[in-house]
Amino acid sequence: MRAAGRKLEGQRLALNAGVAGTPWPGPDAEAFRQEWRTGHSRSLGAAVILLQQAAEDLLRQADEQQSASAAGGGSAMPFLPGVARLPEPRPEDLEGKSAGEVRTWWLGLSSGQQQAFIRDHPQLAGNTNGIPFDARIEANRHNAQARIDWLRNNDPEPKLNPWILDSSYPARFAAEHEAWRKRQEGIEYLQRVVDGEVQLAAYDPAANSIVEQIGNFDEKTSKVITYVPGTLTNEASFYKGGTQELARDLVDNDTTQTTVAFVYKGTEFPDGGPEAFLVEAREQYFVDATAPVLKDFQAAIDVEKPAGSETIAVGHSWGVRNITGSEVAGARYDKVIALSGAAMSNGWTPDSRTRYVTYTYPDLLLTAELAGAVGANYPMKEPAFEKHVYAPPGGIDWGDAASMDNHSLITSVGTDNDMALRDIRKEIYR
């Protein structure tokens, strides 16, 4: 029953991906996909749970018969290998363990114990480094469903109170309503997580954490990309797919289909309004608080990746500060790729085992870096980085020095960024 449940779940996820990815446009296609998500896929999921529960019931009944026979001195049921149960796993078992130790602990559990831990402690199972990523993805489907339930049942739309005469109230209400709207927009994305169309390797809204996995992470994986986006990235950035666009392109352009990418936002990013650019993205304290979290996530990748596979960190803008900060904290990558990268973390020095490359267009950040306004040590100045600078569409003009559009262009997937994209792909798959 366990094996049948695992096989059925694998078939359900494969069908989910097939239904979502089939190039069939039009209202009939959308109606079919909706019927699949809300009907057939959920029915298969319920069948999987039924098989898993039935397997647990069989084990429990076997244990009870074994105990009864032992207590009575009888031998009605001989000892069956695999039936004797280990102590049930507890959250305390994870305390103080490294990613490698957590992985060893997890692999020592029976399949039934693993499923029970995911069911009973999905928050821990979905966000603990060292628990295998396929189990984390399964647990985060539970966490996504819990978040959907909360958004539907505990997050009512704010209502304007005309009796509040405070002159600042309209602006506060508008901001509150906009925040509510963005939270509610997440329901559609999270439903895709529940349905198996999106894989979350981490999801903890209370910790400002969301990490989407693109591609398969298994024994065939040859390249593991950790893509760290830049300033203003938050959970809502993931809902429409723009934040994941570059990582998905890199995975899709691997002809061997052995690349996996993690779009990483494992903690709070600089996204708190104007101070995000003026204070948070520049200050070392923000890197010091967030870089160790990335280092720990990378440790989880390192203990699971196949021997000989390559780790590649790709950072856009502030993401480079986060990546280099994780290097200071102890992470190591085979390649670090900066895209319009911000200044490196204090205390950073290049690792002789790592290849460093930077790609950029003329933009406002580069102008500020050249003026010494946003840090002294940045990729376009650091000798360890191989440097690539591109002319924007239409050629270079005086306005490029203050362009924010050029700053985002380097991560876009489209004809305007074709040359840079080709070079980035070539670097990753060389």
Secondary structure, DSSP 4 states (H G I P E B T S, - for coil): -HHHHHHHHHHHHHHHHHHHHS---SHHHHHHHHHIIIIIHHHHHHHHHHHHHHHHHHHHHHHHHHHHHHHHT--SS---TTTSPPPPP-GGGGTT--HHHHHHHHHTS-HHHHHHHHHH-HHHHHH-TTS-HHHHHHHHHHHHHHHHHHHHHS-PPP---TT---TTHHHHHHHHHHHHHHHHHHHHHHHHHHTTSSEEEEEEGGGTEEEEEES--STT--EEEEEE--TT--GGGGTTSTTTHHHHHHHHT-TT--EEEEEEE-S--S-STHHIIIIITT-HHHHHHHHHHHHHHHHHHHHHSPTT-EEEEEEETHHHHHHHHHHHHT---SEEEEES--PPPTT----TTSEEEEEE-S-HHHHHHHTTSS-S--TTT-TTEEEEE-PPTT---GGGGG-SHHHHHTT--SGGGHHHHHHHHHHHT-
